[in-house]
Amino acid sequence: MIYKILVEDMHCENCVKRIDNALKETGIKFEVDLQSKTVLVDGCEHCLKTAISELEDLGFAPQNI
């Protein structure tokens, strides 16, 4: 299943790199899109929760949409 997370406070390529680096370490399949300010997570609900937790740890305010 693919989950969509809105990250409204992702503003620049530096934000994308921080998110990319953090999520790569989890082994989750994901895609970050700066233009739409979203992170797509391909996996189970546990993967979604892990991704949201990682985003929160980075200081973002993610919303599952």
PDB file of N, CA, C, O and CB in Angstrom:
ATOM      1  N   MET A   1       0.844  -1.180   0.000  1.00  0.00           N
ATOM      2  CA  MET A   1       0.000   0.000   0.000  1.00  0.00           C
ATOM      3  C   MET A   1       0.891   1.245   0.000  1.00  0.00           C
ATOM      4  O   MET A   1       1.969   1.254   0.593  1.00  0.00           O
ATOM      5  CB  MET A   1      -0.961  -0.003   1.225  1.00  0.00           C
ATOM      6  N   ILE A   2       0.421   2.283  -0.671  1.00  0.00           N
ATOM      7  CA  ILE A   2       1.173   3.536  -0.706  1.00  0.00           C
ATOM      8  C   ILE A   2       0.449   4.574   0.150  1.00  0.00           C
ATOM      9  O   ILE A   2      -0.738   4.842  -0.032  1.00  0.00           O
ATOM     10  CB  ILE A   2       1.344   4.047  -2.173  1.00  0.00           C
ATOM     11  N   TYR A   3       1.193   5.142   1.077  1.00  0.00           N
ATOM     12  CA  TYR A   3       0.668   6.181   1.965  1.00  0.00           C
ATOM     13  C   TYR A   3       1.261   7.523   1.567  1.00  0.00           C
ATOM     14  O   TYR A   3       2.412   7.601   1.137  1.00  0.00           O
ATOM     15  CB  TYR A   3       0.985   5.862   3.454  1.00  0.00           C
ATOM     16  N   LYS A   4       0.469   8.576   1.713  1.00  0.00           N
ATOM     17  CA  LYS A   4       0.921   9.924   1.373  1.00  0.00           C
ATOM     18  C   LYS A   4       0.991  10.752   2.653  1.00  0.00           C
ATOM     19  O   LYS A   4       0.015  10.870   3.394  1.00  0.00           O
ATOM     20  CB  LYS A   4      -0.030  10.593   0.326  1.00  0.00           C
ATOM     21  N   ILE A   5       2.167  11.320   2.890  1.00  0.00           N
ATOM     22  CA  ILE A   5       2.379  12.160   4.072  1.00  0.00           C
ATOM     23  C   ILE A   5       2.629  13.588   3.603  1.00  0.00           C
ATOM     24  O   ILE A   5       3.529  13.831   2.799  1.00  0.00           O
ATOM     25  CB  ILE A   5       3.576  11.636   4.943  1.00  0.00           C
ATOM     26  N   LEU A   6       1.845  14.521   4.097  1.00  0.00           N
ATOM     27  CA  LEU A   6       2.039  15.934   3.793  1.00  0.00           C
ATOM     28  C   LEU A   6       3.031  16.518   4.791  1.00  0.00           C
ATOM     29  O   LEU A   6       2.875  16.361   6.001  1.00  0.00           O
ATOM     30  CB  LEU A   6       0.688  16.710   3.832  1.00  0.00           C
ATOM     31  N   VAL A   7       4.051  17.193   4.271  1.00  0.00           N
ATOM     32  CA  VAL A   7       5.068  17.828   5.112  1.00  0.00           C
ATOM     33  C   VAL A   7       5.119  19.298   4.695  1.00  0.00           C
ATOM     34  O   VAL A   7       6.004  19.715   3.947  1.00  0.00           O
ATOM     35  CB  VAL A   7       6.494  17.121   4.963  1.00  0.00           C
ATOM     36  N   GLU A   8       4.148  20.077   5.195  1.00  0.00           N
ATOM     37  CA  GLU A   8       4.015  21.472   4.778  1.00  0.00           C
ATOM     38  C   GLU A   8       5.237  22.317   5.101  1.00  0.00           C
ATOM     39  O   GLU A   8       5.503  23.306   4.418  1.00  0.00           O
ATOM     40  CB  GLU A   8       2.810  22.081   5.425  1.00  0.00           C
ATOM     41  N   ASP A   9       5.978  21.944   6.125  1.00  0.00           N
ATOM     42  CA  ASP A   9       7.141  22.743   6.512  1.00  0.00           C
ATOM     43  C   ASP A   9       8.431  22.267   5.834  1.00  0.00           C
ATOM     44  O   ASP A   9       9.524  22.586   6.303  1.00  0.00           O
ATOM     45  CB  ASP A   9       7.313  22.703   8.020  1.00  0.00           C
ATOM     46  N   MET A  10       8.319  21.514   4.746  1.00  0.00           N
ATOM     47  CA  MET A  10       9.468  21.154   3.911  1.00  0.00           C
ATOM     48  C   MET A  10       9.585  22.261   2.858  1.00  0.00           C
ATOM     49  O   MET A  10       8.717  22.399   1.997  1.00  0.00           O
ATOM     50  CB  MET A  10       9.298  19.704   3.242  1.00  0.00           C
ATOM     51  N   HIS A  11      10.667  23.049   2.934  1.00  0.00           N
ATOM     52  CA  HIS A  11      10.761  24.250   2.105  1.00  0.00           C
ATOM     53  C   HIS A  11      11.857  24.247   1.051  1.00  0.00           C
ATOM     54  O   HIS A  11      11.789  25.034   0.107  1.00  0.00           O
ATOM     55  CB  HIS A  11      10.961  25.406   2.972  1.00  0.00           C
ATOM     56  N   CYS A  12      12.867  23.389   1.179  1.00  0.00           N
ATOM     57  CA  CYS A  12      14.015  23.497   0.280  1.00  0.00           C
ATOM     58  C   CYS A  12      14.679  22.147   0.054  1.00  0.00           C
ATOM     59  O   CYS A  12      14.292  21.143   0.653  1.00  0.00           O
ATOM     60  CB  CYS A  12      15.030  24.485   0.838  1.00  0.00           C
ATOM     61  N   GLU A  13      15.677  22.133  -0.812  1.00  0.00           N
ATOM     62  CA  GLU A  13      16.406  20.901  -1.106  1.00  0.00           C
ATOM     63  C   GLU A  13      17.138  20.366   0.132  1.00  0.00           C
ATOM     64  O   GLU A  13      17.333  19.157   0.258  1.00  0.00           O
ATOM     65  CB  GLU A  13      17.406  21.141  -2.240  1.00  0.00           C
ATOM     66  N   ASN A  14      17.536  21.241   1.030  1.00  0.00           N
ATOM     67  CA  ASN A  14      18.180  20.796   2.264  1.00  0.00           C
ATOM     68  C   ASN A  14      17.199  19.964   3.095  1.00  0.00           C
ATOM     69  O   ASN A  14      17.584  18.950   3.676  1.00  0.00           O
ATOM     70  CB  ASN A  14      18.692  22.008   3.083  1.00  0.00           C
ATOM     71  N   CYS A  15      15.948  20.386   3.150  1.00  0.00           N
ATOM     72  CA  CYS A  15      14.919  19.616   3.850  1.00  0.00           C
ATOM     73  C   CYS A  15      14.773  18.244   3.202  1.00  0.00           C
ATOM     74  O   CYS A  15      14.685  17.230   3.893  1.00  0.00           O
ATOM     75  CB  CYS A  15      13.563  20.370   3.842  1.00  0.00           C
ATOM     76  N   VAL A  16      14.747  18.218   1.878  1.00  0.00           N
ATOM     77  CA  VAL A  16      14.607  16.959   1.138  1.00  0.00           C
ATOM     78  C   VAL A  16      15.768  16.028   1.465  1.00  0.00           C
ATOM     79  O   VAL A  16      15.560  14.836   1.689  1.00  0.00           O
ATOM     80  CB  VAL A  16      14.542  17.220  -0.386  1.00  0.00           C
ATOM     81  N   LYS A  17      16.975  16.555   1.496  1.00  0.00           N
ATOM     82  CA  LYS A  17      18.156  15.740   1.793  1.00  0.00           C
ATOM     83  C   LYS A  17      18.099  15.181   3.207  1.00  0.00           C
ATOM     84  O   LYS A  17      18.437  14.019   3.431  1.00  0.00           O
ATOM     85  CB  LYS A  17      19.432  16.562   1.609  1.00  0.00           C
ATOM     86  N   ARG A  18      17.674  16.002   4.161  1.00  0.00           N
ATOM     87  CA  ARG A  18      17.570  15.531   5.548  1.00  0.00           C
ATOM     88  C   ARG A  18      16.560  14.392   5.668  1.00  0.00           C
ATOM     89  O   ARG A  18      16.814  13.385   6.328  1.00  0.00           O
ATOM     90  CB  ARG A  18      17.169  16.688   6.478  1.00  0.00           C
ATOM     91  N   ILE A  19      15.408  14.572   5.014  1.00  0.00           N
ATOM     92  CA  ILE A  19      14.372  13.548   5.035  1.00  0.00           C
ATOM     93  C   ILE A  19      14.872  12.278   4.343  1.00  0.00           C
ATOM     94  O   ILE A  19      14.719  11.170   4.858  1.00  0.00           O
ATOM     95  CB  ILE A  19      13.084  14.065   4.355  1.00  0.00           C
ATOM     96  N   ASP A  20      15.466  12.463   3.176  1.00  0.00           N
ATOM     97  CA  ASP A  20      15.989  11.344   2.394  1.00  0.00           C
ATOM     98  C   ASP A  20      16.999  10.532   3.199  1.00  0.00           C
ATOM     99  O   ASP A  20      16.919   9.304   3.240  1.00  0.00           O
ATOM    100  CB  ASP A  20      16.636  11.852   1.103  1.00  0.00           C
ATOM    101  N   ASN A  21      17.932  11.201   3.830  1.00  0.00           N
ATOM    102  CA  ASN A  21      18.960  10.514   4.620  1.00  0.00           C
ATOM    103  C   ASN A  21      18.362   9.761   5.804  1.00  0.00           C
ATOM    104  O   ASN A  21      18.763   8.633   6.089  1.00  0.00           O
ATOM    105  CB  ASN A  21      19.995  11.515   5.119  1.00  0.00           C
ATOM    106  N   ALA A  22      17.411  10.378   6.490  1.00  0.00           N
ATOM    107  CA  ALA A  22      16.802   9.742   7.665  1.00  0.00           C
ATOM    108  C   ALA A  22      15.987   8.515   7.273  1.00  0.00           C
ATOM    109  O   ALA A  22      16.069   7.479   7.934  1.00  0.00           O
ATOM    110  CB  ALA A  22      15.911  10.741   8.412  1.00  0.00           C
ATOM    111  N   LEU A  23      15.206   8.623   6.208  1.00  0.00           N
ATOM    112  CA  LEU A  23      14.347   7.507   5.821  1.00  0.00           C
ATOM    113  C   LEU A  23      15.125   6.366   5.162  1.00  0.00           C
ATOM    114  O   LEU A  23      14.714   5.209   5.248  1.00  0.00           O
ATOM    115  CB  LEU A  23      13.268   7.995   4.882  1.00  0.00           C
ATOM    116  N   LYS A  24      16.241   6.683   4.507  1.00  0.00           N
ATOM    117  CA  LYS A  24      17.071   5.634   3.912  1.00  0.00           C
ATOM    118  C   LYS A  24      17.581   4.686   4.988  1.00  0.00           C
ATOM    119  O   LYS A  24      17.694   3.483   4.755  1.00  0.00           O
ATOM    120  CB  LYS A  24      18.254   6.247   3.137  1.00  0.00           C
ATOM    121  N   GLU A  25      17.885   5.214   6.152  1.00  0.00           N
ATOM    122  CA  GLU A  25      18.406   4.401   7.254  1.00  0.00           C
ATOM    123  C   GLU A  25      17.372   3.415   7.787  1.00  0.00           C
ATOM    124  O   GLU A  25      17.736   2.420   8.413  1.00  0.00           O
ATOM    125  CB  GLU A  25      18.879   5.298   8.381  1.00  0.00           C
ATOM    126  N   THR A  26      16.086   3.676   7.547  1.00  0.00           N
ATOM    127  CA  THR A  26      15.030   2.793   8.054  1.00  0.00           C
ATOM    128  C   THR A  26      14.770   1.610   7.126  1.00  0.00           C
ATOM    129  O   THR A  26      14.180   0.613   7.544  1.00  0.00           O
ATOM    130  CB  THR A  26      13.743   3.580   8.249  1.00  0.00           C
ATOM    131  N   GLY A  27      15.204   1.710   5.874  1.00  0.00           N
ATOM    132  CA  GLY A  27      14.954   0.650   4.901  1.00  0.00           C
ATOM    133  C   GLY A  27      13.581   0.735   4.254  1.00  0.00           C
ATOM    134  O   GLY A  27      13.195  -0.156   3.496  1.00  0.00           O
ATOM    135  N   ILE A  28      12.844   1.793   4.544  1.00  0.00           N
ATOM    136  CA  ILE A  28      11.507   1.988   3.975  1.00  0.00           C
ATOM    137  C   ILE A  28      11.638   2.426   2.513  1.00  0.00           C
ATOM    138  O   ILE A  28      12.550   3.173   2.159  1.00  0.00           O
ATOM    139  CB  ILE A  28      10.697   3.043   4.798  1.00  0.00           C
ATOM    140  N   LYS A  29      10.721   1.957   1.676  1.00  0.00           N
ATOM    141  CA  LYS A  29      10.649   2.443   0.294  1.00  0.00           C
ATOM    142  C   LYS A  29       9.834   3.733   0.317  1.00  0.00           C
ATOM    143  O   LYS A  29       8.710   3.751   0.819  1.00  0.00           O
ATOM    144  CB  LYS A  29      10.003   1.363  -0.679  1.00  0.00           C
ATOM    145  N   PHE A  30      10.396   4.805  -0.222  1.00  0.00           N
ATOM    146  CA  PHE A  30       9.732   6.107  -0.146  1.00  0.00           C
ATOM    147  C   PHE A  30      10.151   6.994  -1.315  1.00  0.00           C
ATOM    148  O   PHE A  30      11.107   6.702  -2.034  1.00  0.00           O
ATOM    149  CB  PHE A  30      10.054   6.801   1.191  1.00  0.00           C
ATOM    150  N   GLU A  31       9.409   8.080  -1.482  1.00  0.00           N
ATOM    151  CA  GLU A  31       9.735   9.094  -2.481  1.00  0.00           C
ATOM    152  C   GLU A  31       9.391  10.454  -1.895  1.00  0.00           C
ATOM    153  O   GLU A  31       8.290  10.654  -1.382  1.00  0.00           O
ATOM    154  CB  GLU A  31       8.968   8.846  -3.828  1.00  0.00           C
ATOM    155  N   VAL A  32      10.330  11.388  -1.970  1.00  0.00           N
ATOM    156  CA  VAL A  32      10.129  12.735  -1.441  1.00  0.00           C
ATOM    157  C   VAL A  32       9.899  13.678  -2.611  1.00  0.00           C
ATOM    158  O   VAL A  32      10.659  13.664  -3.579  1.00  0.00           O
ATOM    159  CB  VAL A  32      11.350  13.197  -0.578  1.00  0.00           C
ATOM    160  N   ASP A  33       8.847  14.506  -2.528  1.00  0.00           N
ATOM    161  CA  ASP A  33       8.546  15.479  -3.585  1.00  0.00           C
ATOM    162  C   ASP A  33       8.418  16.864  -2.970  1.00  0.00           C
ATOM    163  O   ASP A  33       7.444  17.167  -2.281  1.00  0.00           O
ATOM    164  CB  ASP A  33       7.241  15.095  -4.347  1.00  0.00           C
ATOM    165  N   LEU A  34       9.414  17.697  -3.229  1.00  0.00           N
ATOM    166  CA  LEU A  34       9.431  19.047  -2.665  1.00  0.00           C
ATOM    167  C   LEU A  34       8.283  19.892  -3.199  1.00  0.00           C
ATOM    168  O   LEU A  34       7.663  20.641  -2.444  1.00  0.00           O
ATOM    169  CB  LEU A  34      10.760  19.729  -2.967  1.00  0.00           C
ATOM    170  N   GLN A  35       7.996  19.780  -4.488  1.00  0.00           N
ATOM    171  CA  GLN A  35       6.969  20.626  -5.095  1.00  0.00           C
ATOM    172  C   GLN A  35       5.595  20.425  -4.448  1.00  0.00           C
ATOM    173  O   GLN A  35       4.884  21.393  -4.178  1.00  0.00           O
ATOM    174  CB  GLN A  35       6.880  20.342  -6.589  1.00  0.00           C
ATOM    175  N   SER A  36       5.224  19.166  -4.199  1.00  0.00           N
ATOM    176  CA  SER A  36       3.928  18.900  -3.577  1.00  0.00           C
ATOM    177  C   SER A  36       4.024  18.818  -2.050  1.00  0.00           C
ATOM    178  O   SER A  36       3.017  18.677  -1.356  1.00  0.00           O
ATOM    179  CB  SER A  36       3.347  17.605  -4.125  1.00  0.00           C
ATOM    180  N   LYS A  37       5.265  18.909  -1.545  1.00  0.00           N
ATOM    181  CA  LYS A  37       5.538  18.833  -0.105  1.00  0.00           C
ATOM    182  C   LYS A  37       5.001  17.534   0.488  1.00  0.00           C
ATOM    183  O   LYS A  37       4.370  17.521   1.545  1.00  0.00           O
ATOM    184  CB  LYS A  37       4.921  20.038   0.623  1.00  0.00           C
ATOM    185  N   THR A  38       5.272  16.439  -0.229  1.00  0.00           N
ATOM    186  CA  THR A  38       4.794  15.143   0.230  1.00  0.00           C
ATOM    187  C   THR A  38       5.917  14.111   0.268  1.00  0.00           C
ATOM    188  O   THR A  38       6.944  14.233  -0.399  1.00  0.00           O
ATOM    189  CB  THR A  38       3.669  14.653  -0.666  1.00  0.00           C
ATOM    190  N   VAL A  39       5.668  13.095   1.080  1.00  0.00           N
ATOM    191  CA  VAL A  39       6.518  11.901   1.118  1.00  0.00           C
ATOM    192  C   VAL A  39       5.575  10.725   0.881  1.00  0.00           C
ATOM    193  O   VAL A  39       4.609  10.533   1.621  1.00  0.00           O
ATOM    194  CB  VAL A  39       7.319  11.763   2.506  1.00  0.00           C
ATOM    195  N   LEU A  40       5.861   9.946  -0.152  1.00  0.00           N
ATOM    196  CA  LEU A  40       5.088   8.743  -0.423  1.00  0.00           C
ATOM    197  C   LEU A  40       5.820   7.563   0.186  1.00  0.00           C
ATOM    198  O   LEU A  40       7.013   7.373  -0.050  1.00  0.00           O
ATOM    199  CB  LEU A  40       4.867   8.540  -1.952  1.00  0.00           C
ATOM    200  N   VAL A  41       5.109   6.776   0.966  1.00  0.00           N
ATOM    201  CA  VAL A  41       5.694   5.607   1.632  1.00  0.00           C
ATOM    202  C   VAL A  41       5.027   4.362   1.064  1.00  0.00           C
ATOM    203  O   VAL A  41       3.804   4.228   1.099  1.00  0.00           O
ATOM    204  CB  VAL A  41       5.518   5.682   3.196  1.00  0.00           C
ATOM    205  N   ASP A  42       5.839   3.459   0.546  1.00  0.00           N
ATOM    206  CA  ASP A  42       5.346   2.214  -0.020  1.00  0.00           C
ATOM    207  C   ASP A  42       5.613   1.101   0.993  1.00  0.00           C
ATOM    208  O   ASP A  42       6.756   0.687   1.185  1.00  0.00           O
ATOM    209  CB  ASP A  42       6.024   1.905  -1.403  1.00  0.00           C
ATOM    210  N   GLY A  43       4.548   0.623   1.637  1.00  0.00           N
ATOM    211  CA  GLY A  43       4.727  -0.422   2.635  1.00  0.00           C
ATOM    212  C   GLY A  43       3.497  -0.597   3.497  1.00  0.00           C
ATOM    213  O   GLY A  43       2.380  -0.274   3.092  1.00  0.00           O
ATOM    214  N   CYS A  44       3.719  -1.109   4.680  1.00  0.00           N
ATOM    215  CA  CYS A  44       2.630  -1.386   5.611  1.00  0.00           C
ATOM    216  C   CYS A  44       2.396  -0.190   6.545  1.00  0.00           C
ATOM    217  O   CYS A  44       3.087   0.825   6.466  1.00  0.00           O
ATOM    218  CB  CYS A  44       2.937  -2.657   6.431  1.00  0.00           C
ATOM    219  N   GLU A  45       1.416  -0.340   7.417  1.00  0.00           N
ATOM    220  CA  GLU A  45       1.105   0.726   8.368  1.00  0.00           C
ATOM    221  C   GLU A  45       2.278   0.985   9.316  1.00  0.00           C
ATOM    222  O   GLU A  45       2.497   2.119   9.741  1.00  0.00           O
ATOM    223  CB  GLU A  45      -0.152   0.369   9.171  1.00  0.00           C
ATOM    224  N   HIS A  46       3.025  -0.061   9.644  1.00  0.00           N
ATOM    225  CA  HIS A  46       4.211   0.104  10.491  1.00  0.00           C
ATOM    226  C   HIS A  46       5.242   1.007   9.795  1.00  0.00           C
ATOM    227  O   HIS A  46       5.876   1.837  10.445  1.00  0.00           O
ATOM    228  CB  HIS A  46       4.840  -1.281  10.824  1.00  0.00           C
ATOM    229  N   CYS A  47       5.407   0.845   8.479  1.00  0.00           N
ATOM    230  CA  CYS A  47       6.330   1.694   7.715  1.00  0.00           C
ATOM    231  C   CYS A  47       5.878   3.148   7.779  1.00  0.00           C
ATOM    232  O   CYS A  47       6.695   4.056   7.935  1.00  0.00           O
ATOM    233  CB  CYS A  47       6.420   1.224   6.241  1.00  0.00           C
ATOM    234  N   LEU A  48       4.570   3.361   7.656  1.00  0.00           N
ATOM    235  CA  LEU A  48       4.017   4.708   7.736  1.00  0.00           C
ATOM    236  C   LEU A  48       4.325   5.327   9.091  1.00  0.00           C
ATOM    237  O   LEU A  48       4.787   6.466   9.167  1.00  0.00           O
ATOM    238  CB  LEU A  48       2.502   4.686   7.491  1.00  0.00           C
ATOM    239  N   LYS A  49       4.070   4.583  10.157  1.00  0.00           N
ATOM    240  CA  LYS A  49       4.314   5.097  11.509  1.00  0.00           C
ATOM    241  C   LYS A  49       5.796   5.392  11.729  1.00  0.00           C
ATOM    242  O   LYS A  49       6.150   6.385  12.365  1.00  0.00           O
ATOM    243  CB  LYS A  49       3.818   4.092  12.561  1.00  0.00           C
ATOM    244  N   THR A  50       6.650   4.531  11.203  1.00  0.00           N
ATOM    245  CA  THR A  50       8.096   4.752  11.316  1.00  0.00           C
ATOM    246  C   THR A  50       8.497   6.022  10.590  1.00  0.00           C
ATOM    247  O   THR A  50       9.265   6.825  11.119  1.00  0.00           O
ATOM    248  CB  THR A  50       8.878   3.553  10.755  1.00  0.00           C
ATOM    249  N   ALA A  51       7.979   6.213   9.371  1.00  0.00           N
ATOM    250  CA  ALA A  51       8.308   7.404   8.585  1.00  0.00           C
ATOM    251  C   ALA A  51       7.841   8.670   9.292  1.00  0.00           C
ATOM    252  O   ALA A  51       8.577   9.655   9.359  1.00  0.00           O
ATOM    253  CB  ALA A  51       7.676   7.317   7.188  1.00  0.00           C
ATOM    254  N   ILE A  52       6.631   8.647   9.813  1.00  0.00           N
ATOM    255  CA  ILE A  52       6.105   9.816  10.534  1.00  0.00           C
ATOM    256  C   ILE A  52       6.957  10.116  11.755  1.00  0.00           C
ATOM    257  O   ILE A  52       7.258  11.277  12.034  1.00  0.00           O
ATOM    258  CB  ILE A  52       4.639   9.585  10.957  1.00  0.00           C
ATOM    259  N   SER A  53       7.344   9.091  12.474  1.00  0.00           N
ATOM    260  CA  SER A  53       8.193   9.269  13.654  1.00  0.00           C
ATOM    261  C   SER A  53       9.541   9.888  13.274  1.00  0.00           C
ATOM    262  O   SER A  53      10.029  10.791  13.954  1.00  0.00           O
ATOM    263  CB  SER A  53       8.411   7.921  14.364  1.00  0.00           C
ATOM    264  N   GLU A  54      10.131   9.402  12.194  1.00  0.00           N
ATOM    265  CA  GLU A  54      11.411   9.949  11.733  1.00  0.00           C
ATOM    266  C   GLU A  54      11.258  11.418  11.338  1.00  0.00           C
ATOM    267  O   GLU A  54      12.115  12.240  11.661  1.00  0.00           O
ATOM    268  CB  GLU A  54      11.952   9.131  10.541  1.00  0.00           C
ATOM    269  N   LEU A  55      10.180  11.746  10.647  1.00  0.00           N
ATOM    270  CA  LEU A  55       9.942  13.135  10.236  1.00  0.00           C
ATOM    271  C   LEU A  55       9.767  14.034  11.458  1.00  0.00           C
ATOM    272  O   LEU A  55      10.286  15.150  11.489  1.00  0.00           O
ATOM    273  CB  LEU A  55       8.697  13.227   9.326  1.00  0.00           C
ATOM    274  N   GLU A  56       9.050  13.558  12.449  1.00  0.00           N
ATOM    275  CA  GLU A  56       8.866  14.329  13.685  1.00  0.00           C
ATOM    276  C   GLU A  56      10.201  14.520  14.398  1.00  0.00           C
ATOM    277  O   GLU A  56      10.475  15.598  14.927  1.00  0.00           O
ATOM    278  CB  GLU A  56       7.859  13.625  14.621  1.00  0.00           C
ATOM    279  N   ASP A  57      11.029  13.481  14.414  1.00  0.00           N
ATOM    280  CA  ASP A  57      12.351  13.591  15.045  1.00  0.00           C
ATOM    281  C   ASP A  57      13.224  14.641  14.351  1.00  0.00           C
ATOM    282  O   ASP A  57      14.093  15.248  14.977  1.00  0.00           O
ATOM    283  CB  ASP A  57      13.062  12.229  15.026  1.00  0.00           C
ATOM    284  N   LEU A  58      12.982  14.847  13.053  1.00  0.00           N
ATOM    285  CA  LEU A  58      13.729  15.867  12.305  1.00  0.00           C
ATOM    286  C   LEU A  58      13.172  17.280  12.544  1.00  0.00           C
ATOM    287  O   LEU A  58      13.774  18.267  12.121  1.00  0.00           O
ATOM    288  CB  LEU A  58      13.697  15.543  10.806  1.00  0.00           C
ATOM    289  N   GLY A  59      12.031  17.367  13.215  1.00  0.00           N
ATOM    290  CA  GLY A  59      11.444  18.664  13.516  1.00  0.00           C
ATOM    291  C   GLY A  59      10.319  19.080  12.579  1.00  0.00           C
ATOM    292  O   GLY A  59       9.849  20.216  12.635  1.00  0.00           O
ATOM    293  N   PHE A  60       9.885  18.160  11.713  1.00  0.00           N
ATOM    294  CA  PHE A  60       8.784  18.466  10.800  1.00  0.00           C
ATOM    295  C   PHE A  60       7.455  18.108  11.465  1.00  0.00           C
ATOM    296  O   PHE A  60       7.415  17.412  12.479  1.00  0.00           O
ATOM    297  CB  PHE A  60       8.949  17.700   9.456  1.00  0.00           C
ATOM    298  N   ALA A  61       6.368  18.602  10.867  1.00  0.00           N
ATOM    299  CA  ALA A  61       5.022  18.310  11.370  1.00  0.00           C
ATOM    300  C   ALA A  61       4.248  17.549  10.279  1.00  0.00           C
ATOM    301  O   ALA A  61       3.412  18.132   9.589  1.00  0.00           O
ATOM    302  CB  ALA A  61       4.267  19.637  11.782  1.00  0.00           C
ATOM    303  N   PRO A  62       4.532  16.242  10.127  1.00  0.00           N
ATOM    304  CA  PRO A  62       3.913  15.461   9.063  1.00  0.00           C
ATOM    305  C   PRO A  62       2.443  15.145   9.336  1.00  0.00           C
ATOM    306  O   PRO A  62       2.025  14.999  10.485  1.00  0.00           O
ATOM    307  CB  PRO A  62       4.676  14.178   8.867  1.00  0.00           C
ATOM    308  N   GLN A  63       1.661  15.041   8.244  1.00  0.00           N
ATOM    309  CA  GLN A  63       0.259  14.680   8.349  1.00  0.00           C
ATOM    310  C   GLN A  63      -0.051  13.593   7.337  1.00  0.00           C
ATOM    311  O   GLN A  63       0.196  13.775   6.145  1.00  0.00           O
ATOM    312  CB  GLN A  63      -0.649  15.908   8.133  1.00  0.00           C
ATOM    313  N   ASN A  64      -0.577  12.490   7.777  1.00  0.00           N
ATOM    314  CA  ASN A  64      -0.997  11.422   6.876  1.00  0.00           C
ATOM    315  C   ASN A  64      -2.249  11.888   6.155  1.00  0.00           C
ATOM    316  O   ASN A  64      -3.239  12.249   6.792  1.00  0.00           O
ATOM    317  CB  ASN A  64      -1.252  10.083   7.648  1.00  0.00           C
ATOM    318  N   ILE A  65      -2.210  11.881   4.819  1.00  0.00           N
ATOM    319  CA  ILE A  65      -3.400  12.319   4.056  1.00  0.00           C
ATOM    320  C   ILE A  65      -3.893  11.238   3.120  1.00  0.00           C
ATOM    321  O   ILE A  65      -4.877  11.438   2.409  1.00  0.00           O
ATOM    322  CB  ILE A  65      -3.089  13.582   3.253  1.00  0.00           C
TER     323      ILE A  65
END
